[in-house]
Structures are given as structure tokens and as C-alpha cells.
Amino acid sequence: MPNELKKLVVKEMVSRYRNVNNYLIVGYQGINPLQFNELRKDLRKKKIKLQVVKNSLAVIAFRELGNSGISDLIKGPSAIVISDEDPVVVAKETIEWSKKIPLLSLRGGFVEGTKLSANDINSLAKLPSLQVLHTQIVNNVNAPIVGVLNAFNAVFRNLANVLQRIKDKDETQRKREIKE
């Protein structure tokens, strides 16, 4: 590859990965093209990108981004899995696909600037997604409030019943007084 073309590729990679905080590195040696295309297509539906990279240029690009720790992960045929979505979802999808295609090997990655091993990413994939965590937090915050509201509603309901009985009793007494 001519030197100028390499510089352009590195520049494009730097601009592509500049604002990406979460990415995983996978090896794909031995995967047949049909499986690879199926993998890419499925990930794309989930807003996850799988990008094959030239190792030496990727190392240069990530070094320019201040992330030289990635060089030990990029060995052999490598691809980068990125998404703007929840890193837990990206980890889960990547691991799920590595089970379907055993030749897809998870090497490691970076989540929010922290280097993670393949074992760390496996642990990350076992966590609930951000959406599930948000739902759990909202439910846990709302539960005491709902309990208090139900208690108030019960008191008001009982008060309304008592007032209705008093009203009914008064009406019954008035009717008796009118008849007498």
C-alpha cells in the first residue's frame, strides 16, 4: 500500500474512532465469508458495527488517539466491534456470536477508556443492560412512593365510606322525621 494511501487510511480511522469510548477486538481467522457476512448483517441490525482493520494501521491510529494499549490485542486477522449503544449489549452480542461461530475469538477491548481482557468482557456481558438497570432503579424508587400513595388512598377511601354512611344515616333519619 503506498505511503500516502496508508496515511489517509490512518487519518480516516482516527476520525472514525475519535469519539468511540467502547470497542472490542475480535479475531476472525478461519471464518468463512458467509458466516462473516451473516455476523455483520445481524450486528448492523442492532446498531453494532464490525470493521476489519489492517493491524499495523490500526495500531498507528489508536496510538494517535492516545491508546497504545490496544497493540497487544491486534494480532492476526482482527476486527473492531463498535457501537454507540450500551457496552453490555455489545459484549453480549459479541459473545453470543462467538458461541455460534467458535472461530470468532474475543481478544479484549476498551470500555469507557478502560482496557478489558476477554474474561472481563465475559463478566460485563453477564450484567443487565443499561435499559434494564434504569427500569430497576425507577421501580425501586417508585415502590415506596406507590406504597405511601396506596396507604393515603386507603385512608381517603375509608374516610369517604364513613362520610357516605353518615350522609345515608342522616337522610334515613330525615325521612323518618318527615314521616312522623
N, CA and C atoms as a LAMMPS dump frame, in Angstrom:
ITEM: TIMESTEP
0
ITEM: NUMBER OF ATOMS
540
ITEM: BOX BOUNDS ff ff ff
-5.0000000000000000e+02 5.0000000000000000e+02
-5.0000000000000000e+02 5.0000000000000000e+02
-5.0000000000000000e+02 5.0000000000000000e+02
ITEM: ATOMS id mol type element x y z
1 1 1 N 0.861 -1.172 0
2 1 2 C 0 0 0
3 1 3 C 0.908 1.237 0
4 2 1 N 0.728 2.14 -0.955
5 2 2 C 1.558 3.346 -0.991
6 2 3 C 1.429 4.148 0.312
7 3 1 N 2.519 4.838 0.616
8 3 2 C 2.615 5.578 1.879
9 3 3 C 1.498 6.612 2.051
10 4 1 N 1.159 7.337 1.023
11 4 2 C 0.101 8.357 1.107
12 4 3 C -1.265 7.726 1.392
13 5 1 N -1.508 6.593 0.768
14 5 2 C -2.769 5.884 0.996
15 5 3 C -2.852 5.406 2.445
16 6 1 N -1.725 4.916 2.978
17 6 2 C -1.698 4.486 4.375
18 6 3 C -2.011 5.653 5.307
19 7 1 N -1.454 6.802 5.011
20 7 2 C -1.707 7.996 5.838
21 7 3 C -3.186 8.367 5.813
22 8 1 N -3.783 8.268 4.63
23 8 2 C -5.213 8.57 4.519
24 8 3 C -6.065 7.567 5.298
25 9 1 N -5.699 6.3 5.233
26 9 2 C -6.437 5.258 5.961
27 9 3 C -6.325 5.503 7.464
28 10 1 N -5.112 5.817 7.929
29 10 2 C -4.907 6.1 9.359
30 10 3 C -5.717 7.323 9.769
31 11 1 N -5.7 8.362 8.945
32 11 2 C -6.458 9.579 9.253
33 11 3 C -7.957 9.278 9.349
34 12 1 N -8.449 8.445 8.429
35 12 2 C -9.873 8.083 8.445
36 12 3 C -10.208 7.264 9.695
37 13 1 N -9.316 6.354 10.071
38 13 2 C -9.536 5.553 11.273
39 13 3 C -9.526 6.43 12.526
40 14 1 N -8.626 7.38 12.573
41 14 2 C -8.566 8.296 13.719
42 14 3 C -9.873 9.069 13.833
43 15 1 N -10.38 9.564 12.71
44 15 2 C -11.639 10.319 12.766
45 15 3 C -12.812 9.399 13.122
46 16 1 N -12.787 8.155 12.67
47 16 2 C -13.87 7.209 12.947
48 16 3 C -13.903 6.821 14.424
49 17 1 N -12.741 6.619 15.031
50 17 2 C -12.68 6.114 16.402
51 17 3 C -12.46 7.203 17.454
52 18 1 N -12.351 8.44 17.021
53 18 2 C -12.065 9.537 17.957
54 18 3 C -13.115 9.641 19.074
55 19 1 N -14.37 9.552 18.741
56 19 2 C -15.438 9.724 19.724
57 19 3 C -16.042 8.408 20.197
58 20 1 N -15.356 7.306 19.921
59 20 2 C -15.845 5.994 20.334
60 20 3 C -15.194 5.63 21.667
61 21 1 N -16.013 5.392 22.681
62 21 2 C -15.487 5.046 24.004
63 21 3 C -15.449 3.548 24.253
64 22 1 N -16.231 2.809 23.484
65 22 2 C -16.367 1.381 23.737
66 22 3 C -16.098 0.601 22.456
67 23 1 N -15.128 -0.277 22.496
68 23 2 C -14.885 -1.133 21.351
69 23 3 C -14.23 -2.421 21.802
70 24 1 N -14.536 -3.462 21.066
71 24 2 C -13.993 -4.785 21.339
72 24 3 C -13.158 -5.23 20.148
73 25 1 N -12.142 -6.013 20.43
74 25 2 C -11.287 -6.541 19.372
75 25 3 C -11.553 -8.039 19.27
76 26 1 N -11.835 -8.487 18.055
77 26 2 C -12.084 -9.907 17.831
78 26 3 C -11.162 -10.416 16.732
79 27 1 N -10.834 -11.692 16.823
80 27 2 C -10.097 -12.363 15.769
81 27 3 C -11.083 -13.168 14.944
82 28 1 N -10.826 -13.254 13.664
83 28 2 C -11.782 -13.943 12.803
84 28 3 C -11.121 -14.95 11.868
85 29 1 N -9.92 -15.368 12.186
86 29 2 C -9.189 -16.277 11.312
87 29 3 C -9.948 -17.591 11.141
88 30 1 N -10.16 -17.983 9.886
89 30 2 C -10.8 -19.246 9.562
90 30 3 C -12.302 -19.167 9.374
91 31 1 N -12.905 -18.01 9.625
92 31 2 C -14.351 -17.88 9.457
93 31 3 C -14.647 -17.757 7.965
94 32 1 N -15.617 -18.53 7.488
95 32 2 C -15.932 -18.443 6.067
96 32 3 C -16.72 -17.15 5.792
97 33 1 N -16.628 -16.668 4.569
98 33 2 C -17.256 -15.389 4.223
99 33 3 C -18.763 -15.332 4.479
100 34 1 N -19.463 -16.433 4.281
101 34 2 C -20.908 -16.433 4.509
102 34 3 C -21.224 -16.186 5.985
103 35 1 N -20.498 -16.851 6.871
104 35 2 C -20.703 -16.63 8.305
105 35 3 C -20.36 -15.191 8.682
106 36 1 N -19.278 -14.693 8.115
107 36 2 C -18.83 -13.337 8.435
108 36 3 C -19.865 -12.307 7.987
109 37 1 N -20.419 -12.504 6.802
110 37 2 C -21.448 -11.584 6.313
111 37 3 C -22.717 -11.672 7.153
112 38 1 N -23.08 -12.885 7.569
113 38 2 C -24.251 -13.058 8.431
114 38 3 C -24.034 -12.346 9.771
115 39 1 N -22.827 -12.479 10.304
116 39 2 C -22.465 -11.804 11.552
117 39 3 C -22.587 -10.291 11.416
118 40 1 N -21.988 -9.75 10.379
119 40 2 C -22.042 -8.302 10.145
120 40 3 C -23.481 -7.806 9.991
121 41 1 N -24.255 -8.547 9.216
122 41 2 C -25.644 -8.164 8.947
123 41 3 C -26.456 -8.138 10.24
124 42 1 N -26.305 -9.171 11.062
125 42 2 C -27.051 -9.232 12.318
126 42 3 C -26.625 -8.108 13.265
127 43 1 N -25.332 -7.878 13.37
128 43 2 C -24.846 -6.81 14.248
129 43 3 C -25.322 -5.439 13.766
130 44 1 N -25.317 -5.244 12.457
131 44 2 C -25.743 -3.964 11.894
132 44 3 C -27.2 -3.663 12.26
133 45 1 N -28.05 -4.71 12.278
134 45 2 C -29.454 -4.528 12.67
135 45 3 C -29.561 -4.016 14.106
136 46 1 N -28.566 -4.344 14.914
137 46 2 C -28.566 -3.966 16.325
138 46 3 C -27.717 -2.731 16.592
139 47 1 N -27.406 -2.004 15.509
140 47 2 C -26.619 -0.774 15.577
141 47 3 C -25.208 -1.01 16.124
142 48 1 N -24.663 -2.156 15.769
143 48 2 C -23.293 -2.504 16.144
144 48 3 C -22.513 -2.697 14.851
145 49 1 N -21.318 -2.123 14.783
146 49 2 C -20.513 -2.232 13.568
147 49 3 C -19.324 -3.159 13.807
148 50 1 N -19.047 -3.965 12.826
149 50 2 C -17.884 -4.841 12.822
150 50 3 C -17.012 -4.391 11.663
151 51 1 N -15.813 -3.921 11.985
152 51 2 C -14.946 -3.363 10.951
153 51 3 C -13.601 -4.082 10.938
154 52 1 N -13.281 -4.667 9.8
155 52 2 C -11.99 -5.326 9.628
156 52 3 C -10.937 -4.238 9.486
157 53 1 N -9.795 -4.447 10.153
158 53 2 C -8.736 -3.429 10.119
159 53 3 C -7.41 -4.064 9.725
160 54 1 N -6.573 -3.247 9.143
161 54 2 C -5.189 -3.661 8.907
162 54 3 C -4.448 -3.371 10.205
163 55 1 N -3.879 -4.394 10.777
164 55 2 C -3.316 -4.298 12.12
165 55 3 C -2.336 -3.143 12.311
166 56 1 N -1.358 -3.04 11.435
167 56 2 C -0.324 -2.014 11.614
168 56 3 C -0.93 -0.614 11.552
169 57 1 N -1.904 -0.41 10.676
170 57 2 C -2.531 0.908 10.564
171 57 3 C -3.438 1.184 11.768
172 58 1 N -4.1 0.153 12.26
173 58 2 C -4.955 0.321 13.449
174 58 3 C -4.106 0.696 14.657
175 59 1 N -2.963 0.057 14.811
176 59 2 C -2.071 0.373 15.935
177 59 3 C -1.626 1.826 15.849
178 60 1 N -1.273 2.279 14.655
179 60 2 C -0.855 3.682 14.471
180 60 3 C -2.015 4.622 14.79
181 61 1 N -3.194 4.306 14.284
182 61 2 C -4.36 5.171 14.518
183 61 3 C -4.696 5.269 16.007
184 62 1 N -4.692 4.144 16.695
185 62 2 C -5.022 4.171 18.124
186 62 3 C -3.91 4.82 18.944
187 63 1 N -2.679 4.715 18.489
188 63 2 C -1.587 5.414 19.164
189 63 3 C -1.794 6.923 19.039
190 64 1 N -2.229 7.373 17.851
191 64 2 C -2.527 8.801 17.663
192 64 3 C -3.688 9.256 18.535
193 65 1 N -4.59 8.327 18.841
194 65 2 C -5.723 8.649 19.711
195 65 3 C -5.342 8.562 21.195
196 66 1 N -4.079 8.218 21.462
197 66 2 C -3.62 8.128 22.845
198 66 3 C -3.918 6.785 23.486
199 67 1 N -4.138 5.771 22.669
200 67 2 C -4.463 4.452 23.191
201 67 3 C -3.509 3.423 22.594
202 68 1 N -2.302 3.406 23.119
203 68 2 C -1.315 2.462 22.589
204 68 3 C -1.492 1.07 23.191
205 69 1 N -2.347 0.923 24.209
206 69 2 C -2.572 -0.361 24.852
207 69 3 C -3.289 -1.373 23.993
208 70 1 N -3.782 -0.938 22.871
209 70 2 C -4.536 -1.839 22.004
210 70 3 C -3.623 -2.72 21.153
211 71 1 N -2.359 -2.341 21.026
212 71 2 C -1.465 -3.047 20.093
213 71 3 C -1.304 -4.521 20.435
214 72 1 N -1.351 -4.9 21.714
215 72 2 C -1.193 -6.312 22.05
216 72 3 C -2.449 -7.127 21.749
217 73 1 N -3.589 -6.456 21.516
218 73 2 C -4.833 -7.152 21.176
219 73 3 C -4.967 -7.389 19.675
220 74 1 N -4.269 -6.581 18.895
221 74 2 C -4.395 -6.657 17.435
222 74 3 C -3.249 -7.491 16.88
223 75 1 N -3.504 -8.784 16.819
224 75 2 C -2.523 -9.734 16.264
225 75 3 C -3.301 -10.723 15.41
226 76 1 N -2.828 -10.974 14.219
227 76 2 C -3.559 -11.851 13.302
228 76 3 C -4.752 -11.118 12.724
229 77 1 N -5.585 -11.809 11.948
230 77 2 C -6.759 -11.158 11.366
231 77 3 C -7.649 -10.571 12.469
232 78 1 N -7.827 -9.253 12.44
233 78 2 C -8.54 -8.563 13.517
234 78 3 C -9.669 -7.704 12.983
235 79 1 N -10.684 -7.589 13.814
236 79 2 C -11.807 -6.705 13.508
237 79 3 C -12.165 -5.966 14.795
238 80 1 N -12.725 -4.79 14.614
239 80 2 C -13.13 -3.971 15.757
240 80 3 C -14.649 -3.899 15.773
241 81 1 N -15.216 -4.182 16.93
242 81 2 C -16.661 -4.128 17.13
243 81 3 C -16.952 -2.849 17.905
244 82 1 N -17.754 -1.95 17.305
245 82 2 C -18.071 -0.687 17.968
246 82 3 C -19.572 -0.413 17.918
247 83 1 N -19.99 0.419 18.852
248 83 2 C -21.382 0.854 18.871
249 83 3 C -21.503 2.036 19.811
250 84 1 N -22.474 2.889 19.51
251 84 2 C -22.781 3.992 20.408
252 84 3 C -23.727 3.529 21.507
253 85 1 N -24.194 2.288 21.377
254 85 2 C -25.162 1.742 22.323
255 85 3 C -24.451 1.29 23.594
256 86 1 N -25.21 0.699 24.465
257 86 2 C -24.758 0.164 25.738
258 86 3 C -23.625 -0.852 25.538
259 87 1 N -22.483 -0.693 26.222
260 87 2 C -21.379 -1.645 26.051
261 87 3 C -21.742 -3.063 26.505
262 88 1 N -22.679 -3.194 27.42
263 88 2 C -23.11 -4.518 27.866
264 88 3 C -23.782 -5.26 26.711
265 89 1 N -24.6 -4.541 25.947
266 89 2 C -25.282 -5.152 24.8
267 89 3 C -24.252 -5.577 23.747
268 90 1 N -23.265 -4.74 23.511
269 90 2 C -22.219 -5.076 22.531
270 90 3 C -21.47 -6.329 22.989
271 91 1 N -21.133 -6.386 24.279
272 91 2 C -20.427 -7.554 24.806
273 91 3 C -21.285 -8.807 24.678
274 92 1 N -22.572 -8.69 25.036
275 92 2 C -23.469 -9.852 24.953
276 92 3 C -23.584 -10.365 23.52
277 93 1 N -23.771 -9.455 22.583
278 93 2 C -23.917 -9.862 21.181
279 93 3 C -22.641 -10.51 20.659
280 94 1 N -21.504 -9.929 20.991
281 94 2 C -20.231 -10.471 20.515
282 94 3 C -19.993 -11.868 21.083
283 95 1 N -20.275 -12.045 22.357
284 95 2 C -20.085 -13.353 22.984
285 95 3 C -21.08 -14.367 22.419
286 96 1 N -22.312 -13.923 22.203
287 96 2 C -23.317 -14.813 21.614
288 96 3 C -22.846 -15.308 20.241
289 97 1 N -22.293 -14.399 19.446
290 97 2 C -21.815 -14.8 18.127
291 97 3 C -20.566 -15.678 18.218
292 98 1 N -19.731 -15.449 19.229
293 98 2 C -18.541 -16.303 19.362
294 98 3 C -18.938 -17.727 19.75
295 99 1 N -20.126 -17.884 20.344
296 99 2 C -20.638 -19.233 20.628
297 99 3 C -21.157 -19.888 19.347
298 100 1 N -21.789 -19.082 18.478
299 100 2 C -22.307 -19.608 17.21
300 100 3 C -21.176 -19.926 16.242
301 101 1 N -20.156 -19.061 16.264
302 101 2 C -19.009 -19.23 15.363
303 101 3 C -17.758 -19.35 16.244
304 102 1 N -17.368 -20.562 16.591
305 102 2 C -16.241 -20.746 17.513
306 102 3 C -14.928 -20.119 17.041
307 103 1 N -14.775 -19.923 15.743
308 103 2 C -13.54 -19.31 15.24
309 103 3 C -13.491 -17.8 15.489
310 104 1 N -14.608 -17.198 15.882
311 104 2 C -14.638 -15.784 16.245
312 104 3 C -14.131 -15.695 17.682
313 105 1 N -12.96 -15.12 17.844
314 105 2 C -12.344 -15.098 19.181
315 105 3 C -12.319 -13.679 19.74
316 106 1 N -12.851 -13.542 20.905
317 106 2 C -12.845 -12.258 21.601
318 106 3 C -11.482 -12.097 22.266
319 107 1 N -10.79 -11.027 21.927
320 107 2 C -9.441 -10.83 22.461
321 107 3 C -9.409 -9.861 23.623
322 108 1 N -10.325 -8.918 23.631
323 108 2 C -10.338 -7.896 24.672
324 108 3 C -10.966 -6.646 24.109
325 109 1 N -10.78 -5.548 24.806
326 109 2 C -11.332 -4.294 24.319
327 109 3 C -11.181 -3.172 25.309
328 110 1 N -11.869 -2.1 25.024
329 110 2 C -11.855 -0.912 25.883
330 110 3 C -13.288 -0.469 26.104
331 111 1 N -13.622 -0.25 27.368
332 111 2 C -14.945 0.261 27.726
333 111 3 C -14.72 1.49 28.58
334 112 1 N -15.231 2.611 28.104
335 112 2 C -15.072 3.898 28.796
336 112 3 C -13.604 4.169 29.121
337 113 1 N -12.73 3.821 28.166
338 113 2 C -11.305 4.109 28.32
339 113 3 C -10.525 3.105 29.144
340 114 1 N -11.181 2.086 29.673
341 114 2 C -10.508 1.082 30.484
342 114 3 C -10.296 -0.182 29.665
343 115 1 N -9.048 -0.652 29.668
344 115 2 C -8.733 -1.864 28.912
345 115 3 C -9.319 -3.067 29.647
346 116 1 N -9.998 -3.929 28.898
347 116 2 C -10.609 -5.127 29.462
348 116 3 C -10.09 -6.362 28.739
349 117 1 N -9.878 -7.417 29.503
350 117 2 C -9.489 -8.695 28.909
351 117 3 C -10.745 -9.392 28.402
352 118 1 N -10.553 -10.498 27.714
353 118 2 C -11.704 -11.266 27.237
354 118 3 C -12.536 -11.754 28.425
355 119 1 N -11.893 -12.138 29.534
356 119 2 C -12.63 -12.565 30.731
357 119 3 C -13.444 -11.419 31.323
358 120 1 N -12.862 -10.218 31.325
359 120 2 C -13.59 -9.043 31.829
360 120 3 C -14.829 -8.781 30.977
361 121 1 N -14.699 -8.942 29.694
362 121 2 C -15.826 -8.7 28.785
363 121 3 C -16.896 -9.772 28.986
364 122 1 N -16.467 -11.007 29.24
365 122 2 C -17.441 -12.068 29.563
366 122 3 C -18.218 -11.707 30.828
367 123 1 N -17.534 -11.167 31.818
368 123 2 C -18.206 -10.739 33.054
369 123 3 C -19.147 -9.569 32.775
370 124 1 N -18.703 -8.643 31.95
371 124 2 C -19.533 -7.492 31.577
372 124 3 C -20.82 -7.956 30.898
373 125 1 N -20.719 -8.965 30.068
374 125 2 C -21.884 -9.469 29.329
375 125 3 C -22.918 -10.097 30.252
376 126 1 N -22.515 -10.492 31.437
377 126 2 C -23.446 -11.104 32.382
378 126 3 C -24.266 -10.06 33.146
379 127 1 N -23.871 -8.805 33.051
380 127 2 C -24.609 -7.739 33.721
381 127 3 C -25.883 -7.409 32.951
382 128 1 N -26.876 -6.847 33.634
383 128 2 C -28.065 -6.389 32.902
384 128 3 C -27.711 -5.158 32.067
385 129 1 N -28.447 -4.962 30.996
386 129 2 C -28.194 -3.806 30.133
387 129 3 C -28.584 -2.519 30.859
388 130 1 N -28.13 -1.389 30.327
389 130 2 C -28.46 -0.096 30.94
390 130 3 C -29.964 0.126 31.01
391 131 1 N -30.67 -0.291 29.98
392 131 2 C -32.122 -0.113 29.965
393 131 3 C -32.772 -0.903 31.111
394 132 1 N -32.316 -2.121 31.341
395 132 2 C -32.854 -2.936 32.435
396 132 3 C -32.496 -2.306 33.775
397 133 1 N -31.258 -1.824 33.902
398 133 2 C -30.845 -1.171 35.155
399 133 3 C -31.679 0.078 35.423
400 134 1 N -31.919 0.874 34.388
401 134 2 C -32.748 2.074 34.556
402 134 3 C -34.147 1.702 35.035
403 135 1 N -34.705 0.668 34.436
404 135 2 C -36.045 0.21 34.828
405 135 3 C -36.053 -0.252 36.274
406 136 1 N -35.032 -1 36.672
407 136 2 C -34.951 -1.479 38.052
408 136 3 C -34.834 -0.313 39.033
409 137 1 N -34.035 0.684 38.677
410 137 2 C -33.866 1.843 39.555
411 137 3 C -35.18 2.597 39.695
412 138 1 N -35.846 2.835 38.582
413 138 2 C -37.128 3.551 38.628
414 138 3 C -38.14 2.779 39.461
415 139 1 N -38.208 1.469 39.273
416 139 2 C -39.141 0.653 40.058
417 139 3 C -38.805 0.693 41.542
418 140 1 N -37.517 0.639 41.865
419 140 2 C -37.114 0.68 43.271
420 140 3 C -37.377 2.041 43.898
421 141 1 N -37.234 3.097 43.13
422 141 2 C -37.525 4.438 43.643
423 141 3 C -39.031 4.62 43.791
424 142 1 N -39.785 4.107 42.836
425 142 2 C -41.244 4.279 42.859
426 142 3 C -41.942 3.411 43.896
427 143 1 N -41.368 2.268 44.232
428 143 2 C -42.052 1.324 45.124
429 143 3 C -42.466 1.961 46.456
430 144 1 N -41.587 2.669 47.169
431 144 2 C -42.028 3.282 48.425
432 144 3 C -43.082 4.364 48.201
433 145 1 N -42.946 5.1 47.125
434 145 2 C -43.909 6.167 46.836
435 145 3 C -45.279 5.552 46.562
436 146 1 N -45.296 4.477 45.795
437 146 2 C -46.557 3.799 45.49
438 146 3 C -47.176 3.265 46.776
439 147 1 N -46.355 2.72 47.662
440 147 2 C -46.852 2.224 48.94
441 147 3 C -47.495 3.33 49.764
442 148 1 N -46.833 4.479 49.834
443 148 2 C -47.381 5.624 50.583
444 148 3 C -48.68 6.089 49.939
445 149 1 N -48.692 6.176 48.618
446 149 2 C -49.908 6.606 47.927
447 149 3 C -51.059 5.622 48.164
448 150 1 N -50.754 4.346 48.155
449 150 2 C -51.794 3.357 48.426
450 150 3 C -52.323 3.502 49.854
451 151 1 N -51.438 3.782 50.792
452 151 2 C -51.873 3.984 52.178
453 151 3 C -52.781 5.208 52.274
454 152 1 N -52.379 6.307 51.638
455 152 2 C -53.218 7.515 51.637
456 152 3 C -54.564 7.23 50.971
457 153 1 N -54.514 6.516 49.853
458 153 2 C -55.758 6.178 49.154
459 153 3 C -56.677 5.354 50.056
460 154 1 N -56.119 4.423 50.805
461 154 2 C -56.924 3.593 51.703
462 154 3 C -57.572 4.459 52.777
463 155 1 N -56.792 5.398 53.33
464 155 2 C -57.343 6.3 54.358
465 155 3 C -58.461 7.147 53.759
466 156 1 N -58.217 7.712 52.593
467 156 2 C -59.238 8.553 51.962
468 156 3 C -60.474 7.731 51.569
469 157 1 N -60.242 6.509 51.108
470 157 2 C -61.354 5.638 50.756
471 157 3 C -62.197 5.33 51.996
472 158 1 N -61.52 5.015 53.094
473 158 2 C -62.24 4.744 54.353
474 158 3 C -62.978 5.976 54.849
475 159 1 N -62.346 7.135 54.734
476 159 2 C -62.987 8.384 55.138
477 159 3 C -64.219 8.645 54.274
478 160 1 N -64.088 8.403 52.982
479 160 2 C -65.227 8.601 52.084
480 160 3 C -66.359 7.637 52.44
481 161 1 N -66.016 6.399 52.768
482 161 2 C -67.043 5.434 53.18
483 161 3 C -67.743 5.879 54.465
484 162 1 N -66.973 6.357 55.423
485 162 2 C -67.56 6.824 56.683
486 162 3 C -68.484 8.014 56.418
487 163 1 N -68.013 8.967 55.613
488 163 2 C -68.836 10.138 55.3
489 163 3 C -70.106 9.728 54.559
490 164 1 N -69.997 8.749 53.657
491 164 2 C -71.171 8.279 52.923
492 164 3 C -72.166 7.632 53.883
493 165 1 N -71.679 6.865 54.843
494 165 2 C -72.573 6.239 55.831
495 165 3 C -73.267 7.292 56.685
496 166 1 N -72.497 8.312 57.078
497 166 2 C -73.1 9.392 57.875
498 166 3 C -74.179 10.085 57.061
499 167 1 N -73.885 10.352 55.809
500 167 2 C -74.854 11.007 54.942
501 167 3 C -76.102 10.139 54.786
502 168 1 N -75.867 8.815 54.53
503 168 2 C -77.004 7.896 54.394
504 168 3 C -77.818 7.838 55.69
505 169 1 N -77.151 7.829 56.817
506 169 2 C -77.827 7.767 58.11
507 169 3 C -78.656 9.028 58.339
508 170 1 N -78.062 10.195 57.996
509 170 2 C -78.791 11.465 58.146
510 170 3 C -80.021 11.492 57.251
511 171 1 N -79.869 11.025 56.019
512 171 2 C -81.013 11.006 55.1
513 171 3 C -82.108 10.079 55.62
514 172 1 N -81.702 8.938 56.168
515 172 2 C -82.677 7.995 56.722
516 172 3 C -83.41 8.625 57.911
517 173 1 N -82.707 9.331 58.767
518 173 2 C -83.316 9.98 59.935
519 173 3 C -84.269 11.089 59.487
520 174 1 N -83.891 11.854 58.483
521 174 2 C -84.757 12.935 57.981
522 174 3 C -86.047 12.361 57.418
523 175 1 N -85.895 11.268 56.685
524 175 2 C -87.093 10.633 56.112
525 175 3 C -88.021 10.152 57.244
526 176 1 N -87.476 9.627 58.313
527 176 2 C -88.276 9.159 59.445
528 176 3 C -88.988 10.364 60.123
529 177 1 N -88.214 11.432 60.259
530 177 2 C -88.773 12.614 60.914
531 177 3 C -89.903 13.202 60.079
532 178 1 N -89.732 13.161 58.76
533 178 2 C -90.759 13.696 57.876
534 178 3 C -92.003 12.819 57.955
535 179 1 N -91.859 11.524 58.043
536 179 2 C -92.996 10.617 58.115
537 179 3 C -93.712 10.75 59.475
538 180 1 N -93.016 11.094 60.496
539 180 2 C -93.653 11.199 61.799
540 180 3 C -94.311 12.505 61.9
